């Protein structure tokens, strides 16, 4: 475990938190993995919400915890929406089609 590798996780980088969860799962630390996925989902990570969905289907996450993660994920996604971001996204979509 390297402190430099954990910096993006502690700095709030959702994808880094998701990858940490994957690594914990590979090491059979499912409880820790689920906790990291919940945190990443709360920060708006789509991959983490999908991982939690699978965990819920397998009975590894309670209905209440999954519902709370879904609400927090949606709030995080909504918080990043703005007219400027939508305009920029549309601009880049058009550029890709050219």
N, C-alpha and C positions, 0 to 999 in steps of 0.2 A: 504494500500500500504506500503510495507516494503522495506527499502533501501537495505537490504541484499538480498532480492529476486530479485531486479533489477540489481544486480552486473553482473551476467552473460550476461545480455542483453547489458549493457553499455560496457562490456569487449569484445563485438563482437562475442558472441556465437550465431550462426545462429539458432539453434534449440530453444534456449531460446527466441530469437526474434520472432520466429514462434509461440511459445506458448503464448507469450504476445499478438500477433495479434489475436489468437483464443479467448483469454479472452476478448479483446476489442470487437470482433464481438458478443460474447455472451451478452455483455453489450450494444449492439446496437450502438456502436461507429465504424461504418463501415469505415468511412474515415480514422480514426486512424489505424484500422485494416489493411487496404490496404497499408498504409504507412509502417507499420512494415513488412508486407509480402514482399514489394518491397525491403526493406533493407535486409531482410533475404535471398531473392532470389539473390540479388547482392553478397551475401557472399557464395552462392553455395548451399543453402538449397532446396532440391528437393520438399519437401512437400509444401514449400511456392510458388514455381513456379506453382505447381498444383492448389493451392488455388487461385492464381492470374488468372489462366486459367479459373476457374469457375467464378470468378468475371468478367472477360472479357466477357464470354458467357452471363452473366446476365446484362451487360451494366454498371457495377460498376467501370470498369477500361477502360481507352481510349486505342485505338489501338496503339497509339504512346508509352504510358507508358508501355503497355504489351510487345511491341517489344523491348523497351529499357531494360526492366527487363530480357527478354529472352537472349539478347546479353550479358548483365552483368553476368547473371548466367552461361552462357557457358564459358565466359572468366574466371570466378572463378573456374569452374570445370577444365578447361584446365590448369590453373595455378598450380593445385595440382597434375597433372600427371608428372610422372618421371619414368625412367627405374627401379629404385630401388623400387618404390611403386608397379609397375606392377609385378615385381619379387616376392615381398612379398605377394601380393594378390594371385598370382598363387600358391605359396607355401601353403598358408592357405586353398585355395580351395582344393588342393590335400589332405591335412591333414584331411579335413572334409569328404572326400570320403573314407578314410581308415577305 
